Amino acid sequence: MHKPFKKPIYITRPLLPSLDKYKKLLEQVWDSQWITNNGPKHKKLEKKLRNYLKVPSLSLFNNGTTALITAIQSLKLTGEIITTPFTFPATPHAINWNHLIPVFADIKKNDFTIDPRSIEKHINKKTSAILAVHVFGQPCDVYAIENIAKCYKLKIIYDAAHAFGTEINGIPIGQFGDISMFSFHATKLFNTAEGGALAFNDLRLKKIIELTKNFGIKNEEEVLLPGLNGKMNELQSSLGLLNLEEINEEKSKRQNIYNTYITELKNVTGVSLSELDTKNKNSLQYFVLRINKEKFGISRDDVYRKFKKYNIYTRKYFYPLCSEYNCYKNLPSADKKNLPVANQVVKEILTMPFYGSLKDEEVTKICFILKSFKK
Ligand SMILES: *Cc1c(COP(=O)(O)O)cnc(C)c1O
């Protein structure tokens, strides 16, 4: 029997710069008396992120959810949008806030991203777009999705909240689709406490996105459309500028933790791992396991409960499926029969502690404890 951890171990800890460095930037903000509305820190961060993510254009937001709502508005979508039930609530909610209908397609069992074959089954005259999620930083089947979109004249939005820095064969993830949304929430790899961005290839979209995120205000005399307040402020932008300097080091620490998990767990029957696809550069946002009850001896729910006794707090991301929420469960596409893979995966998935300051011996201990649960 292993001893429980003295301090609780959570699945993530926010990346934070040194407080002294942050104070220096805040002094500049205080001196300038310019704390929001496209200030100098905001401008600088926008440019740096455009370079880091290697995208033609980018707009910053106060969080990823307003960014996603704005993306849907800006593309003037109508009717139905096909999406995945295996995601964070913000994905279907952003569709709902636009008074459009989310239609749930099933996911693929190898990487949990939306299944292009299932997308095609749900297309009808009302369909205007596909909102796909690079879940856990694994890229969607972007080329198959692109072909479907071309064939049926649909727009593509990617929820890339987990995919900061993901690449496919060297192509940055933000270059796919019409618009990609990134989230900079505290729990995400790169954070501004709360924050987000839209990345897009068509430079003409910049105007409507910027208008929409600022109440539709064109100038002192004219308001052009019913926008919202999606602006990122100077305090968030300053935090972002400093965290961006730390990001590569954080990623290399996470890569080591990732390798330790793989080494410790690769031969455990009943536990499957999300191996890095060699072609793709994974964002190292999450470390996710799949527990097969028959082969491992106990269920994912039991593993989750037992870990708590050791002061280890794993998460059942993304349980429950969005198609099971009260607000969506009566949609025809939410029927369990329509989503067999998602309904199976959601019972088996477990998100493990994963952040740069997690120590190697802590990872080893977590793995030993998991192995001791096996029956
Ligand atoms: C975090 C997250 C969001 C929402 O982003 P916020 O910045 O918290 O509003 C949307 N989609 C997914 C998949 C997420 O994980």
Ligand as a Chemical Component Dictionary entry (heavy atoms), coordinates in Angstrom:
data_LIG
# 
_chem_comp.id                   LIG 
_chem_comp.type                 NON-POLYMER 
_chem_comp.pdbx_formal_charge   0 
_chem_comp.three_letter_code    LIG 
# 
loop_
_chem_comp_atom.comp_id 
_chem_comp_atom.atom_id 
_chem_comp_atom.alt_atom_id 
_chem_comp_atom.type_symbol 
_chem_comp_atom.charge 
_chem_comp_atom.model_Cartn_x 
_chem_comp_atom.model_Cartn_y 
_chem_comp_atom.model_Cartn_z 
_chem_comp_atom.pdbx_ordinal 
LIG C1 C1 C 0 -11.599 25.583 -22.525 1  
LIG C2 C2 C 0 -12.418 25.197 -23.683 2  
LIG C3 C3 C 0 -13.306 26.094 -24.303 3  
LIG C4 C4 C 0 -13.689 27.419 -23.709 4  
LIG O1 O1 O 0 -12.721 28.306 -23.556 5  
LIG P1 P1 P 0 -12.829 29.464 -22.453 6  
LIG O2 O2 O 0 -11.616 30.278 -22.758 7  
LIG O3 O3 O 0 -12.780 28.813 -21.093 8  
LIG O4 O4 O 0 -14.100 30.213 -22.677 9  
LIG C5 C5 C 0 -13.948 25.693 -25.468 10 
LIG N1 N1 N 0 -13.760 24.467 -25.985 11 
LIG C6 C6 C 0 -12.961 23.565 -25.398 12 
LIG C7 C7 C 0 -12.787 22.218 -26.041 13 
LIG C8 C8 C 0 -12.281 23.883 -24.214 14 
LIG O5 O5 O 0 -11.520 22.958 -23.619 15 
# 
loop_
_chem_comp_bond.comp_id 
_chem_comp_bond.atom_id_1 
_chem_comp_bond.atom_id_2 
_chem_comp_bond.value_order 
_chem_comp_bond.pdbx_ordinal 
LIG C1 C2 SING 1  
LIG C2 C3 SING 2  
LIG C2 C8 DOUB 3  
LIG C3 C4 SING 4  
LIG C3 C5 DOUB 5  
LIG C4 O1 SING 6  
LIG O1 P1 SING 7  
LIG P1 O2 DOUB 8  
LIG P1 O3 SING 9  
LIG P1 O4 SING 10 
LIG C5 N1 SING 11 
LIG N1 C6 DOUB 12 
LIG C6 C7 SING 13 
LIG C6 C8 SING 14 
LIG C8 O5 SING 15 
# 
